Amino acid sequence: MGKFLRFIVIVAVLLAGGLYALTFVDLGRFAPQIETAAKEATGRTLKIEGPLHIGFSLVPTVVAEKVSFSNADWGTKPQMLTAERLALQVALVPLLSSQVDVRSVTIEGADIFLETDRKGRGNWEFGDAEAAPAAPEEDAGGGMSLAGLPELNVSDFRLAYRDGETGQVSEAAFDEVSLASQGGGYHAVIEGEVNGSPVSFSADVEGGAEQASLNNASLTVAGTSIGGDLMLDMRAKPKLTGALTSPAFDVTPFLKGDGGGGSDGPLFSKDPLPLDALTVADADLSLTLDELRYGKLTLTSLKLPVKIDSGKLTAPLTAAYRGTPIKLALNADGAKGSLGVDANASNFDLGKLLADLDLSTMLNARADFGAKLNGQGKSLHAIASSLGGQTNLVIGKGTINSRAFAIVSDDLVNVLIPNGESGDTAQLVCAISRFDFSGGVGTASALALETDSLITTGSGTVNLGAERIDLLFKPKPKEASLVSLAFPVRLSGPLTSPTAGLDRTGVVTGVATAVGGVALTGGLGALLPLMSTGSESVAAGGECGAAAAAASSGGVAGTVGGAAEDAARSVGDTLENIGKGIGGIFGN
């Protein structure tokens, strides 16, 4: 037995010595042949400027240093790839039969630059794009298995992508990208930054080309994490299933614009929406978030089941805003290019919502909201231009910035402000709004606002296709001695920057409707059919009787008296700020 052990030791030493000796073998003389083969295969220049040798390992490892690969001739940079060190570890036995079985790939100090030209052609496309049609699926031998993938170890890796149409460049830098064998699959890890935001990903990968799964997946971006299990089934039509959860997910880094949209760009983007992608694959996913954050806005207890079946998307979202339940159902048809929204919420804090979205701090009140809208098109702008349906809004008791909404003369503003000129709020009794949309144009069929001193009714349209507004407001003071101070004001212009001013052509005499103590027949449910009138709703409070009566009667008007251009102009200034804020949400 002792002699046998000595024999084993001697063999091991000789083998180790032989492998170590191989590290001194210079393979540099083969570099020109490798470079020529790469040129013939891709039409690009491959250069190996550093040593080409065999690394010290029990498994043969070919190491190349200072490697570069040229870019397409139309590219904006000379090199598509550079790397300090590339190492391929290959199985020994297959080499004896002239087969290459790569067991692992190691890349250090790589810099990859991907880009497209103005026609969308990528620099990763080599030679004639129309040559060599893909092999039929039946020749593929049943698809690739993860068991055939080599292990991957990448460090100090930089990646950039340039869009040839827009010139926009996205950049990423990774400290680690690895794929290590684990049981019957692999464990994947990614650590680095994407466009300056820290990114971390890990998952257990199992399966093959027909079925693959990510188990115990975890993704952290800019400090926000989400995790769960996903499975992709490719046996028939691709289908993605799974469940993702997160204790707190912040979408601010992904949705916040640069703030430069202003009023010069469109409110609704004309960029194509990927609705046709709904026909490519099916999905059955569920997203559960304890908190969803956008800036100062936080939604809690969010549940979003997403189903895509035969090109049709259904996504009924439920959540809570400051303890108030909200519902929003999104429906889309990829084949028809249509999009629909059905939303409602009762007794939510509208004033806090406007403040959380950085739109306005002028309101302190709760509200009910209902909307059922649908449109068709290839972009948000096209969908908005074809929008049909209805929106309803009821705002209950609270306070309101009188200089922004009273739409009255300076003399009447003093009456509305209980604390004199130093104050800036009035007591809000109720506000009602109903817009009926057709062809992207919303017509106000009910529009009224009541404060403790004033009732203002409105009429007109909001044209989403042209992104313009044209509304006429007619105020009626509750105190008879101030009727002569009221005047009609027209709010018109672009949605993102409307202007308001005295509408001399809209002046009428007399009072069309009495407003004090008028009971609404039929209730708000008759006037605002999408609105909830349950016990928890604002509409059930009973404060909106006079405003509803005024809205349903066609308006309240009074004689114009005095100059109130400044007060009217303040309405436009306030709404312009809101319009710009909304424009930042939708993007240009």
N, C-alpha and C positions, 0 to 999 in steps of 0.2 A: 504493500500500500504506500509506503514511504517513497519508493522509487517512482510510483505512478504520480504522486503529488509533485515530486520534483520535475517530472516530465511536463506536467501541466504548467508549472511555473515557467519553465524554460520556453515553452511554446508561446505563453502569454507575453513574455519579455520580447521574444523575437517578433511577434505580431505588432506589439506596441512600437518597437524600434522601426519596423518596416513602415508603419503608418506615419511615424514621425519623419522618417526619411523622405516620404512622399511629399511632405510640406516644402521640401527644398527643390522639388521638381518644377522647373520653369515651363509653364504652358504658354508663355508669351508668344512663341512661334506660331501658335494656332489662332492668335487674335486676328490677323488679317483675313484668315479664312472665315471666321465667325462674322467679321464686319462685312465681308463680301456677301455672305449668305443673307444677312439682314437687309442689305441694300437690294438684293434681288427679290426678296420676299415683300418688302414694304416700300421700296423706292426712297427710303430715308437713310441717313448716315448714322451708323452706330460706331462710337469710338470707345475703346478701352485703353485709357492713357496710363493707368496704373498697372501694378502686377496682376498677372493671371496665374493662379496657383491652386494647389490642393490644400485645404485646411486640415488641421490635426483633429481627427474624429474616427470613432469606430465605424462610422458610415461615411463613405467617400463624399467629400464636400468640395465643390468647385467654387473658388472665391475670385471675384473680379473687383478691382478698385478703380475709382475715378472713371465712372461710366457716364456717357452722355448719349442722347438720342435726339436727332434734329427734329425741328417742327415742320409743319406743312409749309410749302413755298409761299402760301398766302398769309401765314401766321404773323403775329405781331412781335413775337420773340424768336430768337434763333434756335433755342432748345426747347423741346417738349418735356424732356426728362434729364435730370442729372442725379447722380447718386455717388456717395463716397465709397460705399461698399455693398456688393451684392454677393450672396452666398446661396448656392443650391446644394441641398443634401439629397443624394440619390441612393436608391437601394442597390446593393452589390450584385445579388444573384441575377436580376433582370438584365444587368449590363452584360453578363456573359452571353446572352442571346440577342445582343444589340438592341435592347429595349430600355427606354429611360423611364424610371419610376421616381418622380420627385417626391421626397418625403417631407421636406421642409424648405421654406424660403425665408431668408433673413435679409432685410434691407436697412441700411443705416444712412442717415443724412441725405434722404431723397427729396428732390424738389420737382413736382409735376405741375405742368401748366396746361390746362385744357381750355379750349376755346372753339367757338363756331364762327363761321363767316356770316355775311349778311343774308345768305340763302339758307342758313341753318345747318350747313355741312360742318362736321366736327373734325378737329385735327387728329382724332384717333381713327379716322377712316383712311385706309391705305389703298393706294392704287386706284383702279377702276371700280367705283362703287357698284356698277351693274354686273361685274364679272362674277363668276363662280357662284351660281345659285345655291341656296342652303340645301343640305341633304334632307331627304324625306325623313319624317319622324320614325318610320319603321326601320330605317337604317341606323338609328341611334342606339340600338341595343338596349331598349328599355329605359333609357334616361340615366342621368348621372346620379351616383350615390355619394353622400357625404363621406363615406369610407374612402373614396378616392381622392379627397382633397388633401393637399399637403398642409402641414402646420405652417403658420405664418407668424413672423416676428418682425415688426417694423418699429423703428425708433427714430426720433428727430425727423419727422415726416411733414413736409409742407405741400399743400395742395391749393391751387388757384383755378378759378373758372371765370372766363370772360365771355359774355353774351355778345355775339357779333352784331346783333341788331341794335341793342341799346348801349353797348360799350360798358355796361356795368360789370364790375369784377367782384366776385365773392372769394374770400380767402379762408383757409383753415390751416392750423398748425397742430400736429399731434405728437405728444410725447411717446405714446404707445398705441399700437394697433396689433392685436394678437389673436390667433386662432389656435387653441391648444386642444389636443385629443382628450376626451373625457368620456369614459364608458363607451357607449355606442355612438357618441356624437362629439361635439366640440364645445368648448367654452370660449366665447368671444368677448374681448375687452377693447374699448376705445377710450382714450383719455387725451384731451387737448382743448383747442379753442376753435370756434367757427365765427368768423367776422367779429372777433374780439370777445365773444361770450364763451365762458368755460362750458365744455361738453364732456359728459361721462356716460358711457353705455356699457352694459354687461348683460349677457344672456347665455343660456344653454341652448345650443342649436342641435336639432336632431332631424332625421329623415333624409330625403333625397329630392330629386327633381320633381317627382309626382306629388309628394307630400312633405312639407317642411314645417317645423314648429320652433318658436322661440319660447322657452319656458323660463320662468323666474327673471323675465326681462326687466331692466331698470334703466331709465333714461333721465339724466339730470342736465338741464340747460340753464345757465345763468342762475344757479341756485334753486331751480324749480324741478321737482322730480315727479315722474309718473312711471308706473310699472304694471306688470301683469303677464298674461300668456296670450300668444297669438299663433294661429295655424293657417298656412296657405295650402290649399288643395288645388292641384293643377291637373287632376285626372280627366276632368271634362272642362267646363267653363271655369276659369279661375275663381276661387271663392276664399275670402279672408274671414276668419271667425276668431273671436277671442273676447277678453274682458280686460280693461285697464282701469286702474284706480290711482288716486293721488290725495294726500291729506291737504295739499294746498298747491294749486297750479296758477302761476302768474303769466298771463299772455302779453303783458305790457311790452317786453322786449321784441315781440314778434309783430305787434299791431301798431305800435306807436310810429307815426310818420316823423319826418324831419321838421314838421311845423311850417314848411315853406309853401303849403298849398295855397293859402290865402283865398281870395275871391277871384283870382285870375283863371283857375282851372275849373273843370267840371265837377259838380257835386257827386255825380255817379260816374264811375270809371267806365271808359270805353274799351278797356283791355278785355280780351276774350275770356269767358269763363269756361272751365273744363267740364261742362255739362255732358258732352259727348263721351267723356271717360266713364260715365256711369254704365254705358253699354258694354264695356270691356270686361268687367268682372262683377261678381256678386259679393255681398258682405253681410255679416251678422255680428255686429260689435256692440259692446256696452261700455259706456264711460261713466264712472262714478267719481265725483270730486267732492271732498268735504268743503273746499273753498275754491272758487275761481276768481282771480283778481285781474282787474284791468285798471291801472293807475290807482285812484282812490276808490274805485267801485269794487265791491265784493259781493259775489253771489255764494250762497251756502246750500248744502244738501243737493247738489246738482246731479241729476241723472239724465243721461242721454243715450237711449238705445238707437243704433243706426242700422237700418236694413236697406240693402240694395238688391233688388230682384228684377231681372229682365230689364234693366235700365231705369227702373223706378226707385227713387229714394224716399224713405220715410224716416223722419228724425224728430220724434216728440220729446222736447226738452221740458223738464220740470226742475224748478229751483226755488230759492227764497231770497228776497232782497230785504234786508233789515227785518227779518222775521215774517215777511209777507209772501205767501206763495205766488209764483208766476208760472205761466205756461206758454210755451212757444212751439208750435208744430211746423216743421219745415218739410215741404214735399217738392220733389223735382222729377222731371221726366227727361232722361238724356236723349231719347229719340226725337221728342218734340221740341226739346230745348226750352222747357217751361219750368217756372219756379213759383211756388205758392207759400204763403205764410199765414198762419192762424194763431193769434196771440191774445191773451187776456190776463188781467190782474185786477184785483179789487182792493181798495183801501191801502194802496202803497204810498210811500212818502215821495211824492213827485219833486218837492223842493230839494230834498236831500239827493235825489237822483241827478237833477240838473247840476247841483254843486259837485257831486262826486265825478261827473263827467267833465267838469271844468267848463260847462256851458253857461251857467248863470247862477247867481245867488239872489235873484230878485224875488223868489217865491218861497213861501213857507206854507205848504198845504199838502193834503193827501188827495189821492185821485183814484178813479176807476178808469180802465182802458180796455178797449177791445178793437181788434183789427182782423179783417179777413181779406187778403189781397192775393192776386195772382197775375203773372205776366209771362211773356214769352220773348226770347231773344238770345243772342250769343254773348251779351255783356250786361253789366248792371244798368248801363244807360239804355240799352235796347229793352230790357225788361221793364224799367221804370217808364219808358215811353209807351208801353202797351198795357200798363197796369190797370186792372179792373178790381172792383170790390168796394170795401167801406172801412172807414175808421171812426171810432167813437171815443170821446173823452169827456169825463165829468170830473171837475175839480171842486172839492168841498171847502169848508171854512178855513180861513187862514189869513195871512198878510201878503200884500203884493206891493211892489215898487210902483207907486202911483204915477211917477213921472214917466215910467216906461209903458204903462198900460191904460191909464185913465183916458188918454186921447182927448184932452179938454184944454180950455184956455188956462192961462196962468191964474186968473181969479178963481176958477173952479178947483184948480190943484190945491189952493190954499184951504178950500173947504174940505177936500178929500183927506188932507193930512191932519190928523187929530192933534199933533204936537206943534202945529204952526210950520213956518217955512223951514225950520231947522230939521224937521222930520222928513222922511222920504217914503213912508209906507202908508197904505190904506188897508182897511179891513175888507178882506175878500169874503163874499157870501157864497158865490158859486160861479162856475164857468162851465159852459156846455159847448161841445164841438162835434159835428158830424159832417164828414166829407164822403161823398159818393164818387168813386173813380170809374172812368171809362176811357180807354185809349190813352192812359197816362195823365188825364186831366181830372182833378178832384174838384167837385163843385160843392160849396158849402150849403148844405140843406138845413143845418142848424148851427148857429154860431152866436153865442151870447155870453156876456160877462157881467156879473153884478157885484158891486161893492156896497158898503153901507150908505153911500151917497149917490150912486150912479148905476144905471143899467146901460150897457153898450151892446148893440147887436151888430152883426156883420153879414156880408154876402160877398160872393166872388168865386174865384177859381185859383187853384194851384196846378200849374202845368209842369209835370215832372220831366217830360221830354224836352221842352224848351228851357227847363229849369228856371221858370219865372213865376212870380206871384202877382195877383191882382185882386185885392180885397178892399171893400168899402166898409168902414166902421161908422155907425151912427149912435152917438151917445145921447142919453136922456137923463138929466138930473132928477133925483127924486124930490128935491125941494123946488116947488113951483117958481119961486122967485129967481131961480138960477137957470130956468129953461132957455132964456135968451143967450146964455153964455155957451151953450153946446153947439158943436159944429161937426159935420161929417169929415172924416179923414180917409184918404186913399193910401193904402200900402201897396207898393208895386215895385217891380224890377227883378233882378236876379235873386234866386233863393238865398244865395250866400251873402248878398249885400243889398237888401231892399231899401227903398227910401219911403218916407211917409211925409205927407203934406196935406194942407187944407184942400179939400175937394169942393171948389166953388160950384162946379156943375152938378154936384150931388145935393145941393142945399134944397131942402123942402120946408114948408111951413106947417105948423100944427103938430099935434101929438097923435100918432097913429094908434097907440095902445096904452091903456092905463097899466101901471106896473105895480102899484102897491097892493099887496094882499091878494093877488090873483091866484086862484087855485088851478093847478094843471090837471086837466081832464085826460084820463088815459094813462097817466103816470109817465115816468121817464122811459119805461120799457117800450112805450109806443113811439117815442121820439128817437130813441137810440137802441135799436133792436139787438145790437151785439153786446149790450151792457148787462152785467150782472146786477140784479137788484136785491140780492140776498141781504140778510141782516147785517153782514160785515161790510157791505159796500157803501161807498160815499153816496151813491145815488139813492140809497134807502133812507138817508138822513132827513129828507123833507125840506132842506134849505133851498132847493133849486126851483121851487114853484114859479116864482116871478120870472126868473131867467128863462125857464123852459117855455112859459107862456109867451114871453116876448120873442123867443126864437121861433116858435111854431106859428106866430101870427104874422111873420114877415118883417119884423123890425120895429124899432122905435126911432123917431126922428124929431128934431127940434130946430128952431130958428138959429142961424149962425149969428154970433155977436162977438166982436173983439178980435184981436190978432193973436193967434196961438200957434204960429209957425214953429217956435222953439219947442213947445211941448210935443207937437206932432213929430218933429224931427228926432226927438229922443227915442221915439218908438222905433224908427228906422235904425238908429245907432245900436240900440239894444239887440234887435233882431239880426243885425249884421254880424254882431259878435257871436250870436248863437249859430248863425249860418256858417261862419268860418269854422267854428268848433265842430259842427256836424260834418263839414267838408273834410276835416282832418280824420274823422272816423271812417268815412267811406273811401277816402283816398282819391287822388286825381287819376 
